[in-house]
Amino acid sequence: MMDVHRTPSKRTIGGPNRRRAAVTVLVLVVLVMMSALLAEFVHRVVNDRRQMRQEFEHQQAEYLAIAGVERMFRLREASPEFENSTWTIAPGMIHKTNTGLVTINVNGDKATVVAQYPTNHALPKRVTRTIRLK
């Protein structure tokens, strides 16, 4: 009998191993892309939450300024010589831990109301209202 040695064809050289390597690379690329998308999604969620919190704090400062103006008119009705007042909003009145501060200054025919919220943060939102008095 004749001893015939077969040389492997190009198709079979590393065939299954090459396919596995290609699939592994493809899976890794997909995982990297999904991780990048997830990171971007988390980044957007964090930014949206931060923006909503800042809008809430600014809105609370606006409401405090309006309440300060109303308080100033009530205090002036009770005592026409009223000039200055500071109103501290304790924790729990608006939020569990945040505090607020409303300062009312009357100078002649002009009143200035400054509301700050939350005052226990490094950068509180500040709203100023100036009113001409009669």
Secondary structure, 3 states (H helix, E strand, C coil): CCCCCCCCCCCCCCHHHHHHHHHHHHHHHHHHHHHHHHHHHHHHHHHHHHHHHHHHHHHHHHHHHHHHHHHHHHHHHHCCCCCEEEEEECCCCCCCCCCEEEEEEEECCEEEEEEEECCCCCCCEEEEEEEECC
